[in-house]
Amino acid sequence: MSEQNEDKSKGRLKIPHIYVILLTILLLAFVATFIVPSGQFDREVNENGTEVLIPGTFTEVDKTYLSFFDLMFAVPSGLIAAGEIIFGVLMIGGMFAVLERSGLVDIGVSKLGRTFHDRPVMIIAVLMFPLALLTTFTSAIELSIVFAPAVIPLMVRLGFDRLTALAAVLVSTVAGFTAAITGPATVGVAHEVSELPLYSGYEYRALIFLIITTIGIIFVSRYARKIKQDKTKSLVYGDGIDETFVGRDDITEVKATKRQMVAIVVLFAGILLMIFGLIQWGWYFRELGGLYLTIGIVIGLITGLNVSKIAETFNDGFKTILLGAMVIGFARAVSVILEDGQILDTIVNGTSQVVSAMPGALTAVFMMIVQGGFNFLVPSGSGQAVITMPIMSGLSDLVGITRQTAVLAFQFGDGFANILYPTSGYFMATLAIAKVGWDKWVKFIWPLLLVWYLLAVVFLMVAQYMNFA
């Protein structure tokens, strides 16, 4: 019997390592630079200081041929380009390692575990809705990287699996990001580029946010309830990894010391400062990384760790999250190749022509499809808005739909794919933290994505019908 099982396991399709997947995509992008004509749009700086493409100015240029050295240097260039994000991610790992060592994570797990011990599924909504709400106002979709290390041990101790925890953070953040009410990195940039009043149309987006977030919570809760009743139905059952996230299976009461109580106050003050910095000061990973480093050091000192132990703990945290940080740089390398080969503008021009040829009633839907395809190449929401929205907003004027609808199509196309495409650095980093394979995640998430995309079609058709402005 064991020989038969071994033969079956050998016959199964094994998904390559994430580095292999991303390097394969990088090679395909490199080959495309020899096939796709080089071209560029004229650019100008608008009144908001943003450099945007000028519709109707696309011209082919002399073919740019990249060398083997360009390919060889693409990954280092991607790591450098994503350096700010990578630094922030490493600091996240270090800070949470300090929180773990100082006992604050155990205190939080104990409190939530005892509160929801008799109704554990309720914790899904308690975690997901605030996280989605935070993301919808800040565009900080990378918060999944922040919360995953703390949520996974909690979920496992409550009798779920790490996939439940992964889904809770990814589904909530992508729901908030996609239906952003005031997301500065997506809606804000898209509105500026499209010359719309900043954050206008928020009422309709707020309704969309409530609908897709509620559906996401229901989807994750149903899976969590199934796992709670029968662990063998887990998509990661039997791999022995869940147990590595916790030191014990029971949930016991852990009382905080006076030092830990002070540290908890400091932690919440740091979170409030983070939210304020994101919304009011436009903080990104450079500032957030500095904040995480400061919080980790201060909490370590308050809870009695000496400076050497704090340094060692940060180093342990760096090791834990290093794979996720590296993945971000590898994903960014794809954009580097497309830009250096001067085919990114060519791709934008070609897709805009396809959209303009579609039936008027479905134009917004095809815009979403095009934006979704483009997100594979440029996984940055703000970057995609700057590149595509000058074309899509001008195109919307030509085909008779509002620019606000074009922005909504951009949100849907850019948003949902962030938890599907392997070029999405933060997404693959979160998978790496949870030690969940991309293939297992896709098997889990596709029904929800299908429902979300169908709803997106409905939302866009309604927006087009009511001249959403």
Sequence and secondary structure as in RCSB ss.txt:
>XXXX:A:sequence
MSEQNEDKSKGRLKIPHIYVILLTILLLAFVATFIVPSGQFDREVNENGTEVLIPGTFTEVDKTYLSFFDLMFAV
PSGLIAAGEIIFGVLMIGGMFAVLERSGLVDIGVSKLGRTFHDRPVMIIAVLMFPLALLTTFTSAIELSIVFAPA
VIPLMVRLGFDRLTALAAVLVSTVAGFTAAITGPATVGVAHEVSELPLYSGYEYRALIFLIITTIGIIFVSRYAR
KIKQDKTKSLVYGDGIDETFVGRDDITEVKATKRQMVAIVVLFAGILLMIFGLIQWGWYFRELGGLYLTIGIVIG
LITGLNVSKIAETFNDGFKTILLGAMVIGFARAVSVILEDGQILDTIVNGTSQVVSAMPGALTAVFMMIVQGGFN
FLVPSGSGQAVITMPIMSGLSDLVGITRQTAVLAFQFGDGFANILYPTSGYFMATLAIAKVGWDKWVKFIWPLLL
VWYLLAVVFLMVAQYMNFA
>XXXX:A:secstr
 HHHHHHHHHHS     HHHHHHHHHHHHHHHHHHS  EE  EEE TTS EEE TT  EE S     HHHHHHHH
HHHHHHTHHHHHHHHHHHHHHHHHHHTTHHHHHHHHHHHHTSSSTTHHHHHHHHHHHHHHHHH  TTHHHHHHHH
HHHHHHHTT  HHHHHHHHHHHHHHHHHT SS IIIIIHHHHHTT  TTTTHHHHHHHHHHHHHHHHHHHHHHHH
HHHH GGG TTTTSS GGGG S SS       HHHHHHHHHHHHHHHHHHHHHHHS   HHHHHHHHHHHHHHHH
HHTT  HHHHHHHHHHHHHHHHHHHHHHHHHHHHHHHHHHTT HHHHHHHHHHHHHTS GGGHHHHHHHHHHHHH
HH   HHHHHHHHHHHHHHHHHHHT  HHHHHHHHHHHHHGGGGT TT HHHHHHHHHHT  HHHHHHHHHHHHH
HHHHHHHHHHHHHHHTT  
